[in-house]
Each structure stands twice: as structure tokens, then as C-alpha cells.
Amino acid sequence: MSRSALALTVTQAVKLGLAPLLHKDGFKKRGTNFYQITPESNRLVFVQSSQWNSSSRSRFTIELGLYFPAIDAVTNETWTRAGAKQWNPKIYNCQLRQRIGFLMPVGGDFWWTVTPSSDANELALEMAKAWQQYGAAWMRSNADLPYAATRLEAESGFLLAAQARLALGERAKASRLAKQYVVSLTKEAPHPANAAIIEKYLAEIRGWCARHEMEL
């Protein structure tokens, strides 16, 4: 069986199991992405194939993402400036991301395996169950910016959490998180090969705080 034949099995499984549930929840499809735009966030569900797939064995997983325009608005990114063209964020643009396996009982990275003997209907049922029991709940619970900010801080995403708090108008919390970000960068002497990168990050956070007149 060719690699394209295995890909067709995955496509059929998505069509039978995941797509109907996402469409019911208000998602639309674009390529291998499903997306939903709300006033506060863009919600993405991405069926990701392994780069190591072959004609005899294919693997894929589901990645969830939440993109918050308000966070980018306080980082002065090009697409938030006046007159910028509307754009569609990809999964790697999302400030909050999670692979489905980390929400499942396995508690780690999980990939479905497809072989020439795999049944698309069985895969469809497994994907549907994963979305209904784990993916949908994660998406709902983190789709509002205050909840996302809390999640980012809990995961030590101090820079993004600081930006989220500033977007919420919580300047004191944003300043505290910016300081924690600096501490995370400087708590240990960097390897010489990484020293320039660390200094670049420090310069960026100092500049960001200065632009927004926040104490660092």
C-alpha cells in the first residue's frame, strides 16, 4: 500500500469521526485545520501527520491551539497595526497549544498508527472519543483570555502570561510576570553558545516593558 493510500485512510477517519463533531461545535475546515473564530480567540484543531510516515506505517496526532489577537495587540506585531491585512493564524501562531495525548489518560505524547490493515471506522471512533472526552473540554476551559493567562502562568510561560495580563489591563500582574521571565532567563549562567540568545531575549523584554511603561 502506498503512503497516499494510508493518508486516505486518515482522511476518511477524520471525515467520519472528528469532522462531524467539530462542525456541530461551529468549526470550519481549511486544509488539515479546523478553526472557529470567536470575539476573543481563534480556536484551531490540527490533524498532524508524522514526518517519518512511510508506505507501510503512518502516524498522526491531534493538536489543539488557541490564538488571542489581544495578546498580539500588546506585542506590536505587524498584523495588529492599523491597516494590516486580515490573516489566518496557523497552529504554530497560537499562544496556547496542547497535543491531545497530554489530556488523555496516557498523559504524554500520543500518536495513532495507521497500517494497510487499519480500519477507518475504528480510527474515527477513537478520534471522536478523544475529542469529546478531552479535547473539547480543554478548548472550552481555556478559550477566554483570563483563563488562558492563568494557564500560561501555570505552565511557566511567563512572557506570554505577562502579555496576556497586560491585554487584560492588569499591569501589576504583567510587571510581576515580566520579572519572573527575567529570573527564568538569568537564574543560571548560560552556556557560552546561548549567551547571545539570552541577551537578545533580555533586551526584548526590557524594551517591551519600557514601551508600555512597566516596572521591570
C-alpha positions as CSV (number, residue, x, y, z in Angstrom):
1,M,0.0,0.0,0.0
2,S,1.3,3.5,-0.9
3,R,1.8,6.3,1.5
4,S,-1.1,8.1,-0.2
5,A,-3.4,5.2,0.5
6,L,-2.6,5.4,4.2
7,A,-3.2,9.1,4.1
8,L,-6.6,8.4,2.5
9,T,-7.5,6.2,5.5
10,V,-6.6,9.0,7.9
11,T,-8.7,11.5,5.8
12,Q,-11.6,9.1,5.8
13,A,-11.3,8.6,9.6
14,V,-11.3,12.4,10.2
15,K,-14.3,12.8,7.9
16,L,-16.3,10.1,9.7
17,G,-15.3,10.8,13.3
18,L,-13.8,14.2,14.0
19,A,-15.3,16.5,11.4
20,P,-19.0,16.0,12.2
21,L,-18.3,16.8,15.9
22,L,-16.3,19.9,15.1
23,H,-18.8,21.1,12.6
24,K,-21.5,20.7,15.2
25,D,-19.5,22.8,17.6
26,G,-19.2,25.6,15.0
27,F,-15.8,24.8,13.5
28,K,-15.0,25.2,9.8
29,K,-12.4,23.3,7.8
30,R,-9.3,24.6,6.0
31,G,-6.9,22.0,4.7
32,T,-5.9,19.9,7.7
33,N,-7.0,22.6,10.1
34,F,-10.4,23.1,11.7
35,Y,-11.0,26.6,13.0
36,Q,-13.6,28.7,14.8
37,I,-13.3,32.4,15.2
38,T,-14.9,34.0,18.3
39,P,-14.7,37.6,19.6
40,E,-11.9,36.7,22.0
41,S,-10.0,33.9,20.4
42,N,-9.4,31.8,17.3
43,R,-9.7,28.1,18.1
44,L,-7.8,25.6,16.0
45,V,-7.8,21.8,15.8
46,F,-5.0,20.4,13.6
47,V,-4.6,16.8,12.4
48,Q,-0.8,16.5,12.3
49,S,1.0,13.7,10.4
50,S,4.4,12.4,11.4
51,Q,7.3,13.4,9.1
52,W,8.5,9.8,9.3
53,N,5.5,8.3,7.6
54,S,6.1,5.5,5.1
55,S,4.1,3.4,2.7
56,S,3.7,0.6,5.4
57,R,3.2,2.7,8.5
58,S,1.7,6.2,9.1
59,R,1.2,8.1,12.4
60,F,-0.8,11.1,13.2
61,T,-2.0,13.1,16.3
62,I,-4.3,15.9,17.1
63,E,-3.0,19.3,18.2
64,L,-5.2,22.0,19.8
65,G,-4.5,25.7,19.7
66,L,-5.9,29.0,20.9
67,Y,-4.8,32.3,19.3
68,F,-5.7,35.5,21.1
69,P,-5.5,38.7,19.0
70,A,-5.4,40.8,22.1
71,I,-2.1,39.3,23.2
72,D,-0.5,40.2,19.8
73,A,-2.0,43.7,20.1
74,V,0.2,44.4,23.1
75,T,3.4,43.0,21.4
76,N,3.2,45.4,18.5
77,E,3.1,42.7,15.8
78,T,2.7,43.8,12.3
79,W,-0.7,42.2,11.7
80,T,-2.3,44.1,14.5
81,R,-1.3,47.5,13.3
82,A,-3.7,49.9,11.6
83,G,-4.3,49.0,8.0
84,A,-2.8,45.5,8.4
85,K,-4.4,42.8,6.2
86,Q,-6.6,40.2,7.9
87,W,-4.7,36.9,8.3
88,N,-5.5,33.4,9.4
89,P,-3.2,32.1,12.2
90,K,-1.7,28.7,12.0
91,I,-1.3,26.2,14.8
92,Y,2.2,27.4,15.5
93,N,1.0,31.0,15.9
94,C,-1.3,30.0,18.8
95,Q,-0.1,31.3,22.2
96,L,-1.7,28.3,23.9
97,R,-1.2,24.8,22.4
98,Q,-1.7,21.3,23.6
99,R,-1.4,17.8,22.0
100,I,-4.4,15.6,22.7
101,G,-2.3,12.8,24.3
102,F,-1.3,15.0,27.3
103,L,-5.0,15.4,28.1
104,M,-5.7,11.7,27.8
105,P,-5.0,9.0,30.5
106,V,-1.7,8.2,28.8
107,G,-0.6,11.7,30.0
108,G,2.0,12.1,27.3
109,D,2.6,12.4,23.5
110,F,0.2,10.0,21.7
111,W,0.0,9.2,18.0
112,W,-2.4,7.0,16.2
113,T,-0.8,4.4,14.0
114,V,-2.2,3.5,10.6
115,T,-1.1,0.4,8.6
116,P,-2.6,-1.3,5.5
117,S,-4.9,-3.3,7.8
118,S,-6.2,-0.3,9.7
119,D,-10.0,0.3,9.7
120,A,-11.0,3.9,9.1
121,N,-14.2,3.4,11.1
122,E,-12.3,2.2,14.2
123,L,-9.9,5.2,13.9
124,A,-12.9,7.5,13.5
125,L,-14.5,6.2,16.8
126,E,-11.2,6.7,18.7
127,M,-10.7,10.2,17.4
128,A,-14.3,11.1,18.2
129,K,-13.9,9.8,21.7
130,A,-10.7,11.7,22.3
131,W,-12.2,15.0,21.2
132,Q,-15.5,14.5,23.1
133,Q,-13.8,13.4,26.4
134,Y,-10.7,15.5,26.4
135,G,-10.2,18.0,23.5
136,A,-13.5,19.8,23.7
137,A,-13.2,20.4,27.4
138,W,-9.7,21.8,27.1
139,M,-10.8,24.1,24.3
140,R,-13.8,25.4,26.3
141,S,-12.0,25.9,29.5
142,N,-9.1,27.9,28.0
143,A,-10.8,29.9,25.3
144,D,-11.3,33.1,27.4
145,L,-8.3,35.3,27.9
146,P,-8.3,35.4,31.7
147,Y,-8.3,31.5,31.9
148,A,-5.6,31.4,29.2
149,A,-3.4,33.8,31.2
150,T,-3.8,31.6,34.3
151,R,-2.9,28.5,32.2
152,L,0.2,30.2,30.7
153,E,1.5,31.2,34.1
154,A,0.9,27.7,35.5
155,E,3.0,26.3,32.6
156,S,5.8,28.9,33.3
157,G,5.0,30.7,30.1
158,F,5.9,34.0,31.9
159,L,6.4,36.2,28.8
160,L,3.1,35.2,27.2
161,A,1.3,35.3,30.5
162,A,2.7,38.9,31.1
163,Q,1.4,39.9,27.6
164,A,-2.0,38.4,28.4
165,R,-2.3,40.2,31.7
166,L,-1.4,43.5,30.0
167,A,-4.0,42.8,27.4
168,L,-6.5,42.4,30.3
169,G,-5.4,45.7,31.8
170,E,-3.7,44.0,34.8
171,R,-0.5,46.0,34.7
172,A,0.8,45.0,38.1
173,K,0.4,41.3,37.3
174,A,2.0,41.8,33.9
175,S,5.0,43.5,35.6
176,R,5.4,40.7,38.1
177,L,5.3,38.1,35.3
178,A,7.9,40.0,33.3
179,K,10.2,40.0,36.3
180,Q,9.7,36.2,36.6
181,Y,10.5,35.8,33.0
182,V,13.8,37.7,33.5
183,V,14.6,35.5,36.6
184,S,13.9,32.3,34.5
185,L,16.5,33.6,31.9
186,T,19.1,34.6,34.4
187,K,18.9,32.1,37.3
188,E,21.8,30.1,35.9
189,A,24.8,31.2,34.0
190,P,24.1,30.5,30.3
191,H,26.3,28.2,28.2
192,P,28.6,30.4,26.1
193,A,26.8,29.2,23.0
194,N,23.5,30.5,24.3
195,A,24.7,33.7,25.9
196,A,23.9,35.9,22.9
197,I,20.4,34.4,22.6
198,I,19.7,35.1,26.3
199,E,20.9,38.6,26.0
200,K,18.6,39.1,23.0
201,Y,15.6,37.9,25.0
202,L,16.6,40.2,27.9
203,A,16.8,43.2,25.5
204,E,13.4,42.4,24.1
205,I,11.7,42.1,27.5
206,R,13.3,45.3,28.7
207,G,12.2,47.1,25.5
208,W,8.7,45.8,25.8
209,C,8.4,46.9,29.4
210,A,9.8,50.3,28.6
211,R,7.4,50.8,25.7
212,H,4.4,50.0,28.0
213,E,5.9,52.0,30.9
214,M,6.0,49.0,33.2
215,E,8.4,48.4,36.0
216,L,10.9,45.6,35.5
